[in-house]
Amino acid sequence: MITLHGFASSNYYNLIKHVLLHKALPFNEHLIYNNDEPFLAINPMGKVPAITTTDGLNIAESSVICDYLEETYPSKALYSEDSTERAFVRQIMKISELYFELPSRRLIPYVFSGSPTPEQIKNEVRQLLERGVNAFCELTHFSPWIAGEQFTMADIYVYYVNSVVNAFAPKELNWDILAEIPGMKEWQAKMSQSTIAQQIEADRQANMPEFMQKVTAQIQAAQSK
């Protein structure tokens, strides 16, 4: 059986969990944090999530895990059989990661520590997010799904990327980013209503107190040095 390593407050952990649940694959959840020493034996990069396959192979990096799960368990396909359509879906996924999630993540340390975000950081984040917005306006369809008529891996990927964007960027930048992309907010609301998304959100909320304890302890340890 597949084991999913990580914690429910992580958006990328939840992304992989959504894929596993969508494909109705049996799996175990191993609650572990990326700064825990045992996790480094699973993923030396220390990034959540990681999976251990049924034959004992450890795999990290969310996009790699997504492709592994799709290729190994092709039922309830999340990619088209057409290579051009697959590339289009992967392009949306990569843009969301590089120009939405990663820039927004730069704001997290300031939000968690309660310190003001430097204007230079805000400007750099905004510039990258603007590129992402422009790309999404060109690429996304929401008819009804993000890449067109079929529900794809991009729907799951972008939904959990947006959870980081929504949590940090609007407040720090005073900018409702998703509203800039026609159809994005309506699609986001529809995604949140699925049974799988609601189950994952309940698990995320349950994990938040422990996760925040970990974050607070790390901040205090850093400040005491």
Secondary structure, 3 states (H helix, E strand, C coil): CEEEEECCCCHHHHHHHHHHHHCCCCEEEEECCCCCHHHHHHCCCCCCCEEECCCCCEEECHHHHHHHHHHHCCCCCCCCCCHHHHHHHHHHHHHHHHHHHHHHHCCHHHHHHCCCCCHHHHHHHHHHHHHHHHHHHHHCCCCCECCECCCCHHHHHHHHHHHHHHHHHHHHHCCCHHHHCCCHHHHHHHHHCCHHHHHHHHHHHHHHHHHHHHHHHHHHHHHHC
